[in-house]
């Protein structure tokens, strides 16, 4: 059981198109949960679904 973060900020550092319908994003994350601040990095894969981009996979996620 977890708690929802009080704050969540995602900043894209780099993007790479994988194919016509997928893109990889290197991001930094800054969060605040139960008064404690955390930060880290992640790699998200987004897929084009219809006319929108949706999260398809998380290749890497490390927030401390």
Protein Blocks (a to p, Z undefined) as FASTA:
>chain_A
ZZddfbdcdddfbdcdfblmbccddddddddeehiacddddddddddehjbccdfbdfbd
cdZZ
